[in-house]
């Protein structure tokens, strides 16, 4: 008899030391208190946040960075009003735009908390990918604006007034953006959010623009009128490189790319599960900053349905321990083929043929 097991499991419900399993579990106050008093991590070296905590950390990063960039932009705007620096005006616009990119990401994090529905059966986590695309487009627009401003200044050089004040404002802009960039990238990588990482890279591009203002102002102070536009063109090239990295990360996520090391890690964990005699097709995909897995494992062909189910549960539990940020797994148990037995999946062949 062919045993087939399909199983979906929420990571948020498996942090206790005794792994419980089943469809329609009721997790009450006692279960939550057990988690609170006996916390359990599915990673050994780096604790994995729950899906809700990950979203909360992402929202906190957005609010903090929005506040820092907002203050930075206001300070630079005040200097623009005094000095009339067109270059600093462009930098201020960049900072304001970077602060506003928190809005699509914030909406994505809020949507990601919503429960799955019969229409959106996987939930709304992919909203982060859409936000990432918006951020990539914003970086591209920033690069185009920086390049256009530099070319315009190259064709029509203008002196920079109040150079010391402009230089201080440029340093403030660079410091604010670089701090925000490091913070967003660190939190984004910690919770697995490619969109937040891309937003951090965007903040770094605006930091480069601030340096362009500083260097350009220094060159103008030395009497070289072309210093500002030449440095602006160099910074535009740097922004283009950052755009390439951000676009690559976001587009890979949109196309369901994962780190091959995660696949290797999952396979190793499955092969160590008692009763698993082989690992078939294994797929991992990101949904927002959470991972899902689908895998077929080979079990003894004479195993009962209950035995095959137990092995599948053990296999899923091993995956939850081994793969960071994995929140759900679908495990399919295939019977080990007997001599002369036809492939049990043969009736499906014409459905999957190219």
Helices and strands as residue ranges (DSSP letters): G 11-13, H 29-37, H 51-83, H 86-112, H 127-155, H 163-191, H 194-221, H 227-254, H 260-271, E 278-287, E 290-299, H 305-322, E 326-335, G 346-348, H 349-352
